[in-house]
Amino acid sequence: MNRKFSVALALALAALFLAATSYASPVNNDIIAMFPKDTGEFAYANLQQARQYSWFPQLKEQMLPARFKQFEQFLSAAGVDPNSQVQELAWALVPNMPANATASSVPTSEEVVGIALGQFQPESTEAYFNSKKITPVKVRIFSLYPFGSGNGAGDLFFCFIDANTAAFGQRKQLEHLIAVRYGEEQGIMSNTDLAPLLNEANGSGVVWAVLNPAYTRLAMQQLAPAAAQFPQAAPLLSTMKSMIISFEAGSGVSAHFQAVCATVDAANTLAALLQAGLMYQKYQAQSSNPDLAQLLDQTTVAPSGDRLDLRLDLTDDQLNALIRRNTFALRM
């Protein structure tokens, strides 16, 4: 898997699932609590309002990987239309860390598990799967339907929790989610890295995400790759604790990244390195992608105690210009 995909997927999905108002209601804590304890990155998006934007379909087309587009088509054929029936989406990335992982390691691969909230018709959908002789895997009372053969380690499965809740992901992670639901395993709220930040982030934006230390390092490398190349950056990145990402929209789009550093001094130093790195990236983009260069120029970076705050604001026109240049396209 392309290592740019994991955090890029979450950040890109977050950017694409923006809503039309800055007001955000928190997601039900019972939904969050169903996710596995070893989650590395958790994100939530309100899709219902995002569809009001004319640019939403084009942005979604760029960001959604081909495999997930096929999965959407699979669900649509079974009577589940993600574009109309799914109102909210929560998902988690569960990392596979290298055996010799160190403090500076990032995930080498991951599995995904998600929950879609909306209005579904489980009986008719399951009848369709059965008519196509798609054999489900039974886990307790739930039928897990495969997309593909179901034999591959990365194959995706889909099941209904109830008429308002559907779950998807690799079989292993779906089994963990079901085990958490039945109290057989600990869930994400037992994760000491993420639980406090989940409570802080929930309701902070129409779209928000929380990252553990490994995914925070990966996100920082992708947000400002030039800054990550500075020799002073490596020891600071290795001690980063977590990150909160939130998105809001009104007349434009506003994104806020809060990286929790080990100390106040670390936040101050990283802020200076990040500012220098963004300046270098802006210089590189001036000729090939001036719209991106302008975006980088508008990005503000400042330390706030032990946190590093990065903010950026986009008008609708700027967002459309970036879309036309395929700025947000994922490469698999």
C-alpha positions as CSV (number, residue, x, y, z in Angstrom):
1,M,0.0,0.0,0.0
2,N,1.2,3.5,-0.8
3,R,2.2,4.9,2.6
4,K,0.7,8.3,1.6
5,F,-2.7,6.6,1.6
6,S,-3.5,6.1,5.2
7,V,-3.4,9.6,6.7
8,A,-4.1,11.0,3.2
9,L,-7.3,9.0,3.1
10,A,-8.5,10.3,6.5
11,L,-7.4,13.9,5.8
12,A,-8.8,13.9,2.3
13,L,-12.1,12.3,3.3
14,A,-12.3,14.9,6.1
15,A,-11.7,17.7,3.6
16,L,-14.3,16.4,1.2
17,F,-17.0,15.7,3.8
18,L,-17.4,19.4,4.8
19,A,-20.8,20.7,5.8
20,A,-22.6,24.0,5.1
21,T,-22.5,25.3,8.6
22,S,-20.0,25.9,11.3
23,Y,-22.3,24.4,13.9
24,A,-21.5,20.8,14.7
25,S,-23.4,18.3,16.9
26,P,-21.4,15.6,18.6
27,V,-21.6,12.1,17.5
28,N,-23.2,9.6,19.9
29,N,-20.5,8.3,22.3
30,D,-22.0,4.8,22.0
31,I,-20.9,4.8,18.3
32,I,-17.4,5.9,19.1
33,A,-17.1,3.3,21.9
34,M,-17.7,0.5,19.5
35,F,-14.3,0.9,17.8
36,P,-11.3,-1.3,18.6
37,K,-8.8,-0.2,21.3
38,D,-5.8,-0.4,19.0
39,T,-7.2,2.3,16.6
40,G,-4.5,4.6,15.3
41,E,-6.7,7.2,13.8
42,F,-10.4,7.9,14.3
43,A,-12.5,10.3,12.1
44,Y,-16.1,11.4,11.9
45,A,-17.9,13.2,9.1
46,N,-21.4,14.5,8.6
47,L,-22.2,13.7,5.0
48,Q,-25.8,14.9,4.9
49,Q,-24.9,18.5,4.7
50,A,-21.8,18.1,2.4
51,R,-24.0,17.2,-0.5
52,Q,-25.4,20.7,-0.7
53,Y,-22.1,21.9,-2.3
54,S,-21.9,21.9,-6.1
55,W,-18.2,21.0,-5.9
56,F,-18.8,18.0,-3.6
57,P,-19.2,15.3,-6.4
58,Q,-16.0,16.4,-8.2
59,L,-14.0,16.5,-5.0
60,K,-15.3,13.1,-3.9
61,E,-14.4,11.7,-7.3
62,Q,-10.8,12.8,-6.9
63,M,-10.4,11.6,-3.3
64,L,-12.2,8.2,-3.2
65,P,-9.8,5.4,-4.1
66,A,-10.9,3.1,-6.9
67,R,-11.4,0.2,-4.6
68,F,-13.8,2.1,-2.4
69,K,-15.7,3.3,-5.5
70,Q,-16.2,-0.3,-6.5
71,F,-17.4,-1.0,-3.0
72,E,-19.9,1.8,-3.3
73,Q,-21.2,0.3,-6.5
74,F,-21.5,-3.1,-4.9
75,L,-23.6,-1.6,-2.1
76,S,-25.7,0.4,-4.5
77,A,-26.5,-2.8,-6.5
78,A,-27.8,-4.3,-3.2
79,G,-30.1,-1.4,-2.6
80,V,-27.8,0.6,-0.3
81,D,-27.2,4.0,-1.8
82,P,-24.3,5.7,0.0
83,N,-25.1,9.0,-1.7
84,S,-28.6,9.2,-0.2
85,Q,-29.0,6.8,2.7
86,V,-25.7,7.4,4.6
87,Q,-26.0,10.5,6.7
88,E,-23.0,10.2,9.0
89,L,-19.8,8.3,8.8
90,A,-17.2,7.3,11.4
91,W,-14.2,5.2,10.6
92,A,-10.9,4.1,12.1
93,L,-7.5,3.0,10.8
94,V,-5.9,0.2,12.7
95,P,-2.2,0.2,12.0
96,N,0.2,-2.6,11.4
97,M,3.5,-1.5,12.9
98,P,6.9,-3.0,11.9
99,A,8.2,-5.7,14.2
100,N,11.3,-3.5,15.0
101,A,9.2,-0.3,15.5
102,T,11.0,2.6,17.2
103,A,9.8,5.9,18.6
104,S,10.1,7.4,15.1
105,S,8.3,4.6,13.2
106,V,5.1,5.1,11.3
107,P,2.6,2.4,10.3
108,T,3.7,0.2,7.4
109,S,0.1,-0.7,6.6
110,E,-3.3,-0.7,8.1
111,E,-6.9,-2.1,8.1
112,V,-10.0,0.0,8.1
113,V,-13.3,-0.4,10.0
114,G,-16.2,2.0,9.7
115,I,-19.8,2.7,10.8
116,A,-22.3,4.4,8.6
117,L,-25.4,5.9,10.1
118,G,-28.6,6.4,8.1
119,Q,-31.8,4.8,7.0
120,F,-31.4,1.3,5.8
121,Q,-33.5,-1.7,4.8
122,P,-31.5,-4.7,6.1
123,E,-34.1,-7.4,5.1
124,S,-34.3,-6.4,1.4
125,T,-30.5,-5.8,1.1
126,E,-29.8,-9.2,2.6
127,A,-32.3,-10.8,0.3
128,Y,-30.4,-9.4,-2.6
129,F,-27.1,-10.8,-1.4
130,N,-28.7,-14.2,-0.9
131,S,-30.3,-14.1,-4.4
132,K,-26.8,-13.6,-5.8
133,K,-25.6,-16.6,-3.7
134,I,-23.2,-14.4,-1.8
135,T,-22.4,-16.5,1.3
136,P,-22.1,-14.5,4.5
137,V,-19.8,-15.1,7.4
138,K,-21.8,-15.4,10.6
139,V,-20.5,-13.6,13.7
140,R,-22.9,-14.0,16.5
141,I,-26.2,-12.7,15.1
142,F,-24.6,-10.6,12.3
143,S,-24.1,-11.6,8.7
144,L,-20.9,-10.3,7.2
145,Y,-21.1,-10.1,3.4
146,P,-17.8,-10.0,1.4
147,F,-16.9,-7.7,-1.4
148,G,-14.9,-10.0,-3.6
149,S,-14.0,-13.6,-2.7
150,G,-13.8,-12.9,1.0
151,N,-10.6,-15.0,1.2
152,G,-8.1,-12.2,0.8
153,A,-6.5,-10.6,3.9
154,G,-7.6,-7.2,2.7
155,D,-11.1,-8.1,1.4
156,L,-13.8,-5.8,2.7
157,F,-17.0,-7.0,4.4
158,F,-20.3,-5.3,5.2
159,C,-23.0,-5.9,7.7
160,F,-26.0,-4.3,9.4
161,I,-25.9,-3.7,13.1
162,D,-29.5,-2.5,13.0
163,A,-31.8,-0.6,10.6
164,N,-29.9,2.7,11.3
165,T,-26.3,1.4,11.5
166,A,-24.1,-0.4,9.0
167,A,-20.5,-1.5,9.5
168,F,-17.8,-2.2,7.0
169,G,-14.1,-3.1,6.9
170,Q,-11.8,-6.0,6.9
171,R,-13.2,-9.1,8.6
172,K,-10.7,-9.1,11.4
173,Q,-11.6,-5.6,12.4
174,L,-15.4,-6.1,12.1
175,E,-15.0,-9.1,14.4
176,H,-13.2,-6.8,16.9
177,L,-15.9,-4.2,16.6
178,I,-18.6,-6.8,17.3
179,A,-16.6,-8.2,20.3
180,V,-16.3,-4.7,21.7
181,R,-20.1,-4.2,21.3
182,Y,-20.6,-7.4,23.4
183,G,-18.1,-6.4,26.0
184,E,-15.7,-9.2,25.1
185,E,-12.8,-6.8,24.2
186,Q,-11.8,-3.3,25.3
187,G,-12.8,-0.5,23.0
188,I,-11.2,2.8,21.9
189,M,-12.3,4.6,25.1
190,S,-9.7,2.4,26.9
191,N,-7.0,3.8,24.6
192,T,-5.1,6.2,26.8
193,D,-3.6,8.1,23.8
194,L,-6.9,8.8,22.2
195,A,-9.7,8.7,24.7
196,P,-9.1,12.2,26.2
197,L,-8.8,13.8,22.8
198,L,-11.9,12.0,21.5
199,N,-13.9,13.8,24.2
200,E,-12.3,17.1,23.3
201,A,-12.7,16.8,19.6
202,N,-16.2,15.4,19.5
203,G,-18.4,18.3,18.3
204,S,-15.5,20.6,17.5
205,G,-16.3,20.6,13.8
206,V,-18.7,19.0,11.3
207,V,-15.7,16.9,10.4
208,W,-13.0,15.9,12.9
209,A,-10.3,13.4,13.5
210,V,-7.9,12.2,16.2
211,L,-4.5,10.6,15.6
212,N,-2.3,8.6,17.9
213,P,1.5,9.2,18.1
214,A,2.5,7.1,15.0
215,Y,-0.2,8.6,12.8
216,T,0.6,12.1,14.1
217,R,4.2,11.6,12.9
218,L,3.0,10.4,9.5
219,A,0.6,13.4,9.3
220,M,3.3,15.9,10.1
221,Q,5.6,14.3,7.4
222,Q,2.8,14.7,4.8
223,L,1.6,18.2,5.9
224,A,5.1,19.6,5.7
225,P,7.6,17.2,4.1
226,A,10.2,19.9,3.8
227,A,10.1,20.6,7.5
228,A,10.4,16.9,8.4
229,Q,13.8,16.9,6.5
230,F,15.4,19.3,8.9
231,P,17.9,17.4,11.2
232,Q,16.3,19.1,14.3
233,A,12.9,17.8,13.4
234,A,13.5,14.0,13.8
235,P,13.8,13.9,17.6
236,L,10.9,16.3,18.1
237,L,8.6,14.3,15.8
238,S,9.5,11.1,17.6
239,T,8.1,12.5,20.8
240,M,4.8,13.9,19.5
241,K,1.8,12.7,21.4
242,S,-1.3,13.1,19.2
243,M,-3.2,15.4,16.8
244,I,-6.7,16.8,16.6
245,I,-8.0,17.8,13.2
246,S,-11.3,19.7,12.7
247,F,-13.0,21.2,9.7
248,E,-15.7,23.8,9.5
249,A,-17.4,25.6,6.6
250,G,-19.6,28.7,6.1
251,S,-18.8,31.1,3.3
252,G,-15.6,29.1,2.8
253,V,-13.6,26.2,4.4
254,S,-11.6,26.4,7.6
255,A,-9.2,23.7,8.8
256,H,-7.5,23.4,12.2
257,F,-4.7,21.0,13.0
258,Q,-3.6,20.8,16.7
259,A,-0.5,18.7,17.2
260,V,0.3,17.8,20.9
261,C,4.0,18.0,21.5
262,A,6.1,16.6,24.3
263,T,7.0,20.0,25.8
264,V,6.4,23.7,25.3
265,D,9.9,24.1,23.9
266,A,9.3,21.3,21.4
267,A,6.1,23.1,20.2
268,N,8.0,26.4,19.8
269,T,10.9,24.7,17.8
270,L,8.5,22.7,15.6
271,A,6.5,25.8,14.8
272,A,9.6,27.5,13.5
273,L,10.6,24.5,11.4
274,L,7.1,24.1,10.0
275,Q,7.0,27.7,9.0
276,A,10.3,27.3,7.1
277,G,9.1,24.1,5.5
278,L,5.9,25.6,4.3
279,M,7.8,28.6,2.9
280,Y,10.0,26.2,0.9
281,Q,7.0,24.2,-0.4
282,K,5.3,27.5,-1.4
283,Y,8.4,28.4,-3.4
284,Q,8.4,25.0,-5.2
285,A,4.7,25.2,-6.0
286,Q,4.7,28.8,-7.4
287,S,5.2,27.8,-11.1
288,S,3.6,24.3,-11.2
289,N,0.5,25.0,-8.9
290,P,0.1,28.7,-8.1
291,D,-3.3,28.0,-6.4
292,L,-1.5,25.6,-4.0
293,A,1.2,28.2,-3.4
294,Q,-1.4,30.7,-2.4
295,L,-3.0,28.2,0.0
296,L,0.4,27.6,1.6
297,D,0.9,31.4,1.9
298,Q,-2.4,31.7,3.8
299,T,-1.5,28.9,6.2
300,T,-0.7,30.1,9.7
301,V,1.4,28.2,12.2
302,A,1.9,29.1,15.8
303,P,2.8,27.4,19.1
304,S,0.2,27.4,21.9
305,G,1.6,25.9,25.1
306,D,2.6,22.3,24.3
307,R,0.5,22.4,21.1
308,L,1.4,23.3,17.6
309,D,-1.6,25.1,15.8
310,L,-1.9,25.1,12.0
311,R,-4.8,26.8,10.5
312,L,-5.8,27.5,6.9
313,D,-8.9,29.1,5.3
314,L,-10.2,28.6,1.7
315,T,-12.8,30.4,-0.2
316,D,-15.1,28.4,-2.4
317,D,-13.3,29.8,-5.5
318,Q,-10.0,28.7,-4.2
319,L,-11.3,25.3,-3.4
320,N,-12.7,25.0,-6.9
321,A,-9.4,26.1,-8.4
322,L,-7.5,23.4,-6.5
323,I,-10.0,20.8,-7.6
324,R,-9.5,21.7,-11.2
325,R,-5.8,21.0,-10.8
326,N,-6.5,17.6,-9.2
327,T,-4.7,18.8,-6.1
328,F,-6.6,16.3,-3.9
329,A,-6.3,13.2,-6.1
330,L,-5.2,10.1,-4.3
331,R,-2.7,7.8,-6.0
332,M,-3.0,4.1,-5.3
